Amino acid sequence: MASSAHPKLKTAFKKARIIAPLHTEGPVAISQDGTRLFTCVGEEVLMTEIKEGREICRFSGDTESITSMCITPSSTHLIIFTSALALRIYEVPSSDEPLTKPVHPVRVVARAHDAPVHVCRADPTSTYLASGSADGIVKIWNILRGFVTHVFKGHGGVVSALAFNYPFDPSAIERETKMQLITGSVDTRIRIFDLSAIAARTGAALKPEAVLEGHVSVPRGLDVSSDGKWLVSGGRDSVVLVWDISSRSPSSTKTKSSKGKGKEAAFSPSLAKTIPVLERVEAVGLLRPDEDLAGSPSVPGKLRFYTGGEKGVVRIWDAREGTVLFTLGHEQDGGDGQEEQRQIVDSIYVPATSTIVSVHADQNILFHSLSSKSLTQQLIGFNDEIVDATFLAPYLPLPATQPSPKLVDTHIALATNSSLIRVYSTSSLDARLLTGHSEIVLCLDHGAGGRVLASGSKDRSARLWAPASSDSDAAVPEWRCVAVCEGHAESVGAIAMSRKTDDELRFMFTGSQDRTIKMWDLSNIPISCVMPGKDGADDGDAGQSTLKLKSLTTHKAHDKDINSLDISPNDRLLASGSQDKTAKIWEIDFMATGAGVRGEVRLLGTCKGHKRGVWCVRFGRAERVLATGSGDKTVKLWSLDDFTCLKTFEGHTNSVLRVDFVNAGMQLVSSASDGLVKLWNVRDEECIATMDNHEDKVWALAVSKDESTIVSGAADSVVTFWQDCTEEEEMKKESKRSELVQKEQDFMNYLTLHDYRNAIQLALAMDQPGRLLNLFRSIQSDSLEASGPRSPSFSGHPSVDTVLRTLATADLARLLRYIRLWNATAKTSAVAQRVLHALLKLRPADDISHAFGEDLSSGAGVAEIDGMLEVNIRAKDEGRGATALKDWVETVIPYTERHLARMERLLQDSYVVDYLLGEMDGGLLDEVDGVDDDDSIAMGVDRAVEVAA
């Protein structure tokens, strides 16, 4: 084969996208149109575009945790309260373009309450804000002006829920509409306050209109119907109460109403229905009457609400019948605290998209569609430490069908410090959680071309997962466990599936802390389990039972924990890496016949040479080599013929944790505990690219099938997608080179035409002080060689004087910095002094001082001028304004004084030379003429003085 057939070496990777912590703790808010999500990450609020999962901006915090947050219905302002008791109001950017700088608040109230604020709510007109604190005080704020309009006291403890009642009926414009605030607190009572202007003017009217008693535990959710007639309240007493708040009567026995005077009837809400929910309710809300629910036609006057609580599911209820219409989500088995993690802490209804968003205690955010009754999107707030990663292609077409490259590596699976496996879409933040393991998942691998996922866990088992459906329209499919491998005595820390074919499963190996390797038979897994829909199998029913796989063979392979396993592309060899500092090569003997399946492994050789444990082993794709990464900070390449070390790659400053081949085995990619990902050329053992976006150990490394994407995951809970940009970088370099050649040609043309203005400006724009120095030198030499009369000039040419007199401020500052560099060397000081002299004569002093106030954009670099290396430092590193001018003067004056002293010494030396030359001439003449008297000597001295003068 010709050398041109080899793929081109990759030289650069760029950060394409990241999966970073989205929600760590605290409240969550969503804009009314359902396109933007506001979450808390540490002390900051993060605004994310929901569909694509792009981070738009961050809202700066005050270094304290956020206790409450809300977004106005108009989506123009974000309001947060922090544990420092501060109220911070932000303007929400209207553009979806990402912002690099954090958004700062437009108004800050340093001490809004005397106790932490746990709930806040904006009114439907986006004018007022209600906030309830832990000391039982509720305040109403004017959002734009930042002052308090109402203060309500009398709550028996922490305020736990707030809701505004502001019905507006366009058909009844003449009817006066009253705004009410409804509050709930830990004293189990619900209070209704009047916010009308009349009530605000009377000092004694800040008492509640009504106090509703019905709950026996703290109410956590309140909502009012759009017509203002119905109120629903849910609490931790496992019931939801429906109140009729439109009734008025002279007296009421069910409520403690405010004292009414006059002829008007007292405001007297009544309890209409009590609905047992049988779980602690953390969120409740009413649906729109015209909401289109799947299987439930819209009926005028229908009252439906949703609840979310400790069971981790959202239920849709018929308020009049008190029955559950349907349930969104699945209840999890309550084991090992799983129930507490999956419980719902808040639910948000988004009418614009007919979606209910549930926020769970494990920082997961689920989007449920009311029209399809399905989970449409799931955002994982926090992944913790990333342990392993592998690409998946659940929608990869079968070999018999037409291949579709667009669907290759559409998902990535992550093992984190959790028993749940994360499966992400590679194009968005949408993800799914795979439940099955009871302890932390330690390793992942894929088989059948990416259609099957294998996982090993601390629970001493390995599991096989397959997509539950073949619907490629879903962003992330649901996965189910199709097989379980049990038999190890310790944690399963390494796993590898057969590589040879993409349309069948053959075998799998697992390595454990019990120092053994087990071989598992996968041939009895039905193909319909792996590829739903094949051979007419029903997607929903095929292979629902989980198979128990049997072990074909077990070998005690190493003296310490087994960290990594890999199978060669032809399924003939197995490699194992262990903490005992060795890597071993095994021959695989697998045979499936009618009588059964037989599998065995035989040790071929041991690779010894590492000084620390081996963390990773990988076979070469095209050649008989093995790469290993070790705790001794090196990557070694081994021959599979004689098991000797061929090459050693040194460059990481800490343990190498993962390694893989790319580019047909011509290059290696490695990740280490130093937080770096490095790309190596195998031929010359050189690191040609270093990717840095992590702050902790990079445990996970995965390479896509087309090798255009590398994914790295670290202990800092950040996953980075690195995209191959070699061609883009080469095109940029070629474009810059072409542009530079064009500018150089233009520069030479300007010199030929004596167009000094454009020549000087172009040299300054190209940031090439060497060319500018040669230009000033050529001007001086031309002026010395000119025979005809020329008008006097300070620089040596009148045109150059004109250019220096009219030079722009930024160009003048750059030229002054060049002068400082030229002045530091005796060889170029003459040009520097001449140009500086011209500038001081042609420009006022104010121009020179103002030039140092400009923010220069000249970059840092190193240029060569007549063999002298010049360092061009950014102006921002030197200061600006008076400080930069002072530094410049303090640098130029000492060298100028040194040059002046050197010239004075040179002038003195010239007198001595002239004297000596005169003496030499006088002596020769005296010998010839025979004159030898004092007069002759005196005449010679006078003549020498004359010549010197």
N, C-alpha and C positions, 0 to 999 in steps of 0.2 A: 504494500500500500504506500502511496505517496504521502509525504509528510503533510501536505496540504489538507489531507483528509482528517487530521486531528482537529478537534475542536479548539477554538481560540481560548486562551487563558482569560479567566475573569480577574479583573483588577480592582473593581470598586463595587460596593453595596451601599445603598442608601436606606434610611429608615422610612419605610412606607407607611406603617401604622403601628399603633401599640394598643394593647389591652391593659389598661392601668386600673387601679382601684376607682370604682365609680361611686360607691356609697359605703362609708365605713360605719357611721352611726348618725342618729339624729333624725329630724323630720324630712319629708319628701314632698315636693309640690310639682304640679303639672300645669302648663298653660291651658287656657280654655279651648284652644283649637287642637290640643293633643299632640303638638309637634315638638314641644320642648319639655325637657325634664330637668328639675332642679334638685340636686342631691348634696349631701354634706360629706366632704372628704376632709377629715381633720377639722381644722378651724376655718376652712373655706367652703364656699358654695360653688358647685360646679354646674354649669348649664350645658346640656347635651342635646344635640339634635337626635330625636328618637329613631327615625327611620334608618339613617345610615350609621348612627352611633358615633358621630363626630363631636368632639369637644369644641364648643363655640367660645366659651370664656369662663373665667373664674372671678368670683366676687371676693375681694379681700376681706379677711376677718380681723378680729382684734386680739388674736392669740388665745382666745378663750372658746370653749366648746359652745355650739349652737343649741339652744334649748327649744326654740320654736321658730317656725318659718311659714310664710304664706306668700302667694302671688295674687295680685289684684285681678279681678275678672277681665279687665281690659288688657292684661299682660304687659302693662307699662311699668309697673313698680314691683320690686321684690323687697319684702320686709322680713328682717330677722331679729331675734332677741338672743343674746348670748348670756352665758353664766356670769359675766361681769355686770349684769343688769342693764346693759346698754341696748338701745333701739337703734338699728341701722337701716336706712332706707336707700335703695339703689334704683337707678333707672335701668330698665332692661334694654339691651341693644336690640334694635329692630332687624339688623342684618344677620344673615346666617354665616357670614364669613368669619372664620376663626380669628380671635384677638390674641395677640401675644402678651399684652400687658393686662394685669388684673383690673377689674372695674372697681372704682372706689365709690363710697356712698355719697349721695348728694345731701344727706342730712343725718346727723348723729345726735341722739339724746343720751348723754353719758349715764344718767341714772333714771331710767324710765319708771321702774318700780323699786320697791324696797325688798322684794323677794324674787326668785327666779320665775320667769314667765314660761309656762308649759303649753299654753294654747293661745293662738291668735287667729283672727279671721277678718277678711276685708268684706265690706258690704257690697251688694250687687252693683252699685253705681261707681265703685272704685274710688269713693271719696273718703270714707271713714274706715278706721281700723279698730277692732276690739281686741284687747289683750287681757288675759286673766293670769294672775300670779298665784304663787303658793301661799300668800298671806290672805287670800280670799278677797282681793280687791280687783275689780274690773275697770279698765279705763278705755274711753273712746277717744281716738286721735283723729285729727284732720291730717291726712297723709301728705298733702302738698305743703301745708304750712307748718306741720310738726307740733301743734299745740293740742292740749287736752280739752275736749268739749264736755265730757261727762265722767264722773267717778261714781262707781257703784260699790257700796260696801255691804256687809251683812252676811256674806257667805260663810258657812261654818267650817271652812278649811280650803284646801287646794281647789282652784277652779279647774275642772276636768274637761269641759266641753263648752263650745260657743256656737251660736247660729243667729243669723239675721233673718228677720221676717219683714219683707218689703214687697208685698204683692202689687202688681201693676196690671190693670186691665184697660187696654186701649178703648174698649167700648164704654167705659164708665169714667171718662176723663173728669167729669164734674165732681165725682166723689173724692173726698179728701183721703189720700193714702197716708197711712201712719207707718213709721218704721219702728220695729221692735227688736230688742236684743234678748235672746233666750240663753240662759247660762245653766250649767250643771256643775255641782261641786261634790266633794267627798262626804258632805252631810246628807247625801242621797236626794236632795231636793233640787227641783228645777224651777228657776225664777224667770219671770217675763218682765222686762223693763220697757218703758215707753221712751223713745228717743225724739219725740216731736219737739218742736220749738217751744210750745207752750209749757211743756213739762220741764224743759231746760231753764226757762226764765224763773220758775217758782223754786225757791231754794229748798222747800220741803218735799218736792215731788220726785226725789231720787230714790224712792222706795219702789219695790217691785209691784207691778199691777196684780200679779198672781204668783202664788207659790204652789207648785204641783208636787204632791207626795204620792209615790207609788212604787219607787224602787227601794230595795233594801240594801243595795250596794252602790258603789260609785257609778254614775252614768258616764259612759265613755264616748257616746255618739249622739248628736242631735241633728235633725234636718226638718225643714218646713216645706210643704208643698208649694208649687208655683202660685196657686191661688190664695195662699195664706190661710187655708182652713184647717189643715191637718199638720200635726207635729208627731214625729216618731222619735223615740228615745230608747237607746239600748245600753245596758250596763253589764257589769261583772256578776250580777245576780242571775244571769242566763235567761233573761226575759227581754222582750221588746214591747214597749207600751205605745199605743196609738192614741193621741189626744185630739179632741175636737176643740180648737182654739178660736172658733168663730162665734161661739154661743155667748149670749149676754142674758143675764137674769138678775132679778133683785137680790137673790141670795143663793148660796150654793153650799151644800154640805160636803162636797168632795174636795173642795179647794179652800185654802186660806187666802181670800181675796183682799185687796186693799179696800179701805173704808170708802164707800161711795156717798157723796153728798149731792143733793139736787135731784132732779127728776130722771136723769139718765140711768139706765140700767148698768149694773156693775159688770166689769169684764170677768167672765166666769167660765174658763175652760173646763172640759169634762173628759174623763177617761173613757175612751170608746171601746178599746179592746186590749186584752193582755195576751201576748203570744209567747209561749215557752219556746226557747231556741235550743236549750239543752247544751249550751256551751257559753263560756264567758265571752261576751261581745266586746270587741275593741273598736269597731267601726260600724256605723249604720247610716243609710242614706236612702232617699226616695228617688225613684226613677221617673223620668218624664212620662206623662200619661200617653203620649203618642210614641213611646219607645217601641221599636219593632223587635220583639223577642221571638226567636225561632220556635215555632210550634205553639206560640201564644199570641193570637191575633189581638190587635189593639182595640180596646173597648172603651168608649167614653166613660169617664168617671172611675175607671179602674185605678186602684191604689196599690202600687207594688214597690217593694223596697228590697234592699240587699243588706246582708250582714257578713261580717268577717270576724273571726275570733281564734280561739285556742286550737281548733282542729286544723287550721291552715287552709280552709276552703271558703269560697264565697258562695253564699246561698241567696237565691232570688225567691222572694215570698210574695204571696197574695195577702195583702193586709186585711181585706174584708173576710177572707176565708180562714186566714191563719195557717195556710199550708205552703209547703215548699214547691215552687214551680220547677226548678232545676238547680243543680249544683255545678259550680265552676271549680275545677281542680280536683285533686285526689287526696284523700286522707292518707297520711303516712302511718306506718306502724310505730307506735310509741315505744321505741327501744333505745337505751343508752342516751336518754335526753333528746332524742330526735324530735319528739312531739313538741318540746319546748322551743327548739330551734325553728321549727316550721310554722309556728303560730303566727297569725296575722296581727301586726301592730297598727296598721292603718290601711284604709281602702279609699280610693278616689274614683269618683264617677265622672267620666268625660263624655257628655252628651254629644259633642260634635262628631265623635268617632264610634259611638255606641260601645264604649269600652269601660271596663272596670279594672282599675289598677290596684293590685294588692301588694303591700309592703310587708315582708316577713321578717321575723326576728333574726334570721341568718343573713341579713342584708340582701336578699334576693327580691327583685321587683318583677311581678308577673302581670302581663297584659291579657285580659280575658275579653273575647268578643261576645257581646250579648246576642248578636244576630246569628252567629254560627255555633255558639256555645262551646268554643274551643279556645285553647291557649294560642294566641297569635305571636307573642313575643315574650322572651324572658331575659332580663338583664341581671347579671350576677354582680353584686356590689363589691365583693371583696374575695379574692382567691387565696389569700395567704401565700405560703411558700410554694412556688412551682417546683415540682419534683421531676416530672417527665412529660414529654409531649410527643405526639405522632400525628401525621396527616391521615385523613380519611377521605374516601370517595364513595359514599353510600349510593350515589346515583350513577356510578360507572356502568355504562352499558355492557351487556353480555357480548362475548366474542362473535356470536352469530348475528348480532344486530350491527347497525351502522355506528361506528365509533364517533364520539362527540368530545373533542378535546376540551371544550368549555367546562365540562363537568368533572374534570380531573382535579383532585385535591381541593374539594369544595369546603371541607371542614377540617378542624383540628381538635384532637382530644387532649385534655390536660389532666394530669394527676397532681393534686395539691395536697396540702397537709390536712386531708379530709378523707372520709370514706366515700365521698361522692365524686364521681368522674364528671368533668365538665366537657361538653362537646360544643364547640363554637363554630359559627359560620366564619369563613375566612374573609368575608366582605362586610360584615357588620358585627355588632355586639350581641346579636341574638344567640342564645345558648340554651342547652338543656342539661339537666342533672340526671345521672344514671345512678340509681340506688340499688344496692345488692350486697356490697361488702359491708362488713360490720366494723372494720378498722381501717386505718389509713392505707390508701393505695400507693404503692411504691414504684411500680413500673408499668409501662404500656408498650404495645406493639400492634401492628396491623397485618392482616393477611387477606388473601383473595383479592389483591389489587387495591385494598383499602375498604372493602365492603364489610370486613369483620374486624372487630376490636378485641384485643386480648389484654387482660389486666391481672396484675399480681398484687397481693395485699399482705398486711401484717396479720390478717386473720388466717394465714397459712393456706390460703386457697387461691386459685386462679379462675377467672371467669372469661367466657367468650360472649361478645355482644354483637347483635346484628340489628339493622334498622327494622322497625315494625311495619313500615309501608314503603312502597316504591314511588310515592308521589313526589316528583321532583319540583313541584311548585312550592312546597314548604321550605322555608329558609333553613330550618334544622329539623330533621325527622326525629320521631320518638324512637329510642333504642330499647331493646329488651335483652335480657340475659337468656342465651340459648343453651349454654353448657357450663358446668362447674367441674373443676379439677381439684380434688382434695386428697391429701396424703402426706404432705410435708409436715415435719415436726416443728418447724420454725417459720419465720416470715419468708414470703416469696419476694425476693428482691431483684430477680432478673427473669426475663421472658423473651422468647423468640419463636416466631412462626415460620413455616416453610415459605420459600421465596419463589419456587420454580414456576408455578402456574397462577393465573389470576382467576380461573374459573372453577377451582376446586380447593378443598381443604385436605391436607395430607397428615401432617403431624405438627407437634409443638413441643418445645423444651421449656422447662422452668428450673431456675436455680434458687437455692434457699440458703438461709443462715445455718441450716443443719448440714451445710457443706456437700449436699448431694444435688445431682442433676436428674430430673425425671423426664422421660419421653412419653408423650400422650398421643393417643390415636384419635384423629379428628375425622377419619374417613366415614364414620357412621353418623355424622351430622347431616341430616337431609339437606339437599341443595335448596329446597324451598325455604328453609330457615334462614339461609344466608342471602338469598336473592328472592325477596317476596314477589309474587306474581309470576314466577317462572313455572312453566308446565301447567298453567291453569290453576295454580295454588291460590287459595283465597288469602289476601293480605291480612285480613283480620284474624283468621283462625289457624293459619299454617304454623305448625311447630310451636304452639303456645307453651308446652311443657318444657321444663329445663332438664337437659340430659346430664347424667352423671358419667363422666368420662373415666376410662381406666388407664392406668399407667402401663406402658409396654416394657419399660426397663428403668432401673434406678442405679446410679453409680455414685460412690463417694469420690468426688472429683478433686477437691482441694482440702488444704489443711485449715483454711479459715473461710470467712463468709464469701459467697460468690456474688460479685457485684454486677456482672454483665455477661450476656450471651449473645451470639450472633450466628446466623446460618449463611453459608455461602450461596451465591445466586443459583447454583445448579443443585442445591440441596444435598451435596455430597459431604460437606464438612461442617463441623460445629466448633466454634471457638468459645472459650470461657475465660473470664478474668476474675481474679480473686484478690483478697487482702493479703494473701501469702506471697505477693510480689511477682506472681507468675501468670502467664497466659498459656492455656493448653489447647491443642488442636486435636479434634476427635473425628474419626471417620463414621459416617452415618450409614447404617444398613437398614433400609426400610423396604418392606415388600408386602403388597396387598394381593392375596390370592383368594380363590374361592373357599379355601379351607380356613382362612382367617388372615389376620394382619400380624406381621412379625417386625419388630424393631429392636435395634441394638446399636451401641456405639463402642468404638474401639480407639484407644489413645494412640495417636500417631507421634506426637512430640510435644515438648515443653519449651516455651520461649522464656528464657531467664536473662535478666539484665536490669530490670527496674529496681530502684532502691527503696521504693515505697509500694503500697498496694496499687493494683491495677483497677481503675474505675470504669474503663470502657474498652471494648474490643469491636473492631469492624473489619469485615472482609472487603478487599478491593473488588470493584465492579467488573473490571476487565482483565486484571492480571492476578497471578497467584501471590498475593501479598496480604498481610494483616497489619492493621494500624491499632496501636494501643495507647491509651492515655493514662497517666499514672499520677500518684501523689508526689512524685519526685520532680514535678513541674515540667516534664518532658513528654513528647509524643514520639514513639518509636515505630519504625516500619520494619516488618519481619518478612523473611522469605518463607514460603510454605514448602519449599523443596528441602531445605536443610535446617529450617527454624533458627536462622542466624539474623542478627540485627543488621539491616541494610542502611538505614538512615536514622538520625536522631534530630528532632526539631526542638530547639530551645528558644524560649522567648517569653513564656508565661512566668509570672512572678509568684504563682501559687499552684495548687494541685490542678491538674488537667482532669476535668470531670466527664467531658463528652468529646467524641471525635467522629468524623464521618468523611467519606470520599465524595468529591464532586468533579465534574468535568472529565468523565471517563477515567478516573483515577489519576489524572494529572495534577490534581490539587487536593488539599485537605482543609477541612474547617474544624476548628476546635474551640471549646469553651472551658473556662476555668473558674477557680474560686476568686480570682482577682477581678471578676465582673466583666471580663473582656471576651470577645469572640474574634478569633484570628483566622485569616485565610492564608494558606501556605502553598508555595510551589514545591511539588515533590522533587523535581529534577535538581534544583539548586538549594533546597532546604531553606528557602527565604520566605519570611513573612511579608506579604505584599499588601495586606489590608488589615486594619484593626477596627472592629466595630464596638463602640462604647456607648451603651445606654442603660447599663445596670449598675447598681450600687452594692450588690451582694453576689453570692455564689451563683453561677449560671449552671443549674442542674440539668435543664432541659435543652435539647438541640434537635431540630428536625429539618430535613431537606425535602423539598417538594420533588415530584417525579421529573418535572422538566428542569429542575435545579435552578430555577429563576428566583426562588424564594427560600430564604433560611429563616427559621423561627427559633428564637431563643427565649427561654423562660428562667427566671432567677428567683432567689429567695426574697427579693424585694417586692414580690407579687406583681411584677411587670412582665408582660409578654411582648416581644418586639418582632415585627415582620421586617426582614431585611430584603430589599428588592435589588436584583442585579441591575446595575446602571453602567456597566462597562462601556456599552456602545454610546450611551448618552455622554459620558465623560470624554470619550474619544472625539465625539462630534463637537463638544464644547472646546476641547483643546485645538482641534483642527480649525474651528471657527475663529478662535482667538489668534491662532498662528496666521491665518489668512488675513485677518484684520490688522495684525501687527505688520505683516509684509506690505500690505497696502499703505499703512501709515508711514512706514519707512520709505517706500517709494515716493509718497507725496512729500515727505521731508526732503529727500534728495532733489525732487523737482523744484521745491521752493528755494532751496539753496542755489540751484542752477539759475533760477530766474531772479535771484537776489530779493525774493519776497520774504524779508526777515520777520515781518509780523506773523504771518502764518507759520513760518518755520519755528519761531520761538514758542508760539502758543501750542503747536502740535507736540513739540518736545516736552513741554510742561504737561500736556494732557496724557502723553504716553508714559509720564513719570520716568524719563530717561535722562538723568543729569549728565551722563557721559556725552550724549549727543549735543546737549546744550553747551557743555564746556568746549567741545570741539568747534561749535559754531562761533563762540566768542573768540576763540583762538584764531580761527580763519579770518574773522573780521579785523583783528589786530594785524595779522600778517599782510592782509590786503592793503590796509592803510599805510603800512611801512613801505610796501612795494609800489604804491601809487606814485607816478611821476608828475602828474599834473596837479594844479592847486585844488584843494578840497576844503570845504567849509569846516571850521573847527567843530569838534564833537567830543563829548565826554567819554563815550564808549568806543569811539573809533570809527563810527559810521552814523551819519545824521538819521538814517532810517531806523537804526536800532535805538537811537535816542528817543525817537517818536514812539516806538513800541514801549520802551520802558516808562515813558511819561504817561501813557494811556493804559498800562497793564491793569487788568482786573484785580480786585482785592485778594481773591483766593489765589490767583496766579502769582501775585506779588509776594504773598506769604510763603508760597512754595519756593519761589526763587530765592528769597532770603534764607531759607533753610539750606538750599543748595550752596549758597555763598558761605554759610557757616562751615559746611563740610569741605568745600574747596579750600577755605582759608586755613584749615587744620594741617595742610601739607604744603611744604615749601615749593613743590613742583607745580602746584596749581594755584598758589596764593596770589600770583601776579594777576591772573584773570579775575579772581575773587575781589581783589582790591580795586581793580579797574571798574568792575560792574557795580560794586558797592559805592564807589566814588560817584559814578554816574547816577545811581539811584538817589543818593543824598543830595545831589545837585539838582536833579530833575523833579523830585517828588518832595512835598512838604513833610515835615516830621509827623503830622497827624496821620497821614496815609500809612506810614510804616507802623505806627502804634496800633491803628485800627486793623491792620492786616492780621495781627496776632489774636484779635478777638473773633476771627472767623473760625468756624468749625471745619477744619480741613478734612478732606476725604482721602488724602493720599495714604495708601496702605503701607504696611511694614514690608520691607524687602531688603535684598542685598544686591547692589549693582557694582560692576567693576569699571573703574575709571583709570585708564593708563596704568593698569596693574594694581591699582589701589582698591581694596574692598570698602564699599561705602554702605553703611547701615542707615536705612531710612526709617525713622521712628515715627509712629503716629503722633499727630499733634495732640490728641487727647491724652496721651501718656505724658506729655510735657507740660500740660496745663494750658490755660487760655488767658487772653487779655494781658494785663500787666505782668502776671507771673511768667507767662511765656516770653514776653518781650525782655523781661529782666534776665531770664535764663539765656536768651539769645545774646544779649549784650555782654553778659558775664563770660560767655564762651568765645565771642568774637574778639573782644578787646585784648585778652592776654596773647592770643596768637598774632594779632596786629602789632602789638608792642614788640613781640619777639621778632617779627619780620622787619620792623623799623630798626631795631638794634642790629640785626644782621646786615641791613643795608648800610648803616653807619659804619660798621666794622669793615664792610667791603669797600666803602669809599676811602677810609683811612688806609686800607691795604693798597688801594690803587695809587695813592700818593707815594707810598714806599716803592712800589714797582716802577713808577715813573722816575723816581729818584735814582733807583738802581740802574735803570736803562740809560739815564743821562750820564751817570758816572761811568758806565761801561763805554758809552760813545766818547766822552771826554778823555778817558785814559788811552784809548786807541789813537786818537789824534795827537796827544802829547808825545807818545812814543815815536810817531812818525816825524814830527816837527822838531823833536828834541827840546821842547819847551817844558821847563820844570821849575815853576816859581809859584809864589802864593797868589799872584793876580790871576793866573790861569785857573787855579782851583776856585777862587771866588767867583770868576765868570761862569765856571761850570755849574756851581751851586745856584747862581741866579738863573741860569738857563733852565735848570731842572725845576726850579720853583715856577718859572714862567710856563713851562709845559704842563706842570700839574695844575696850575691855575686855569 
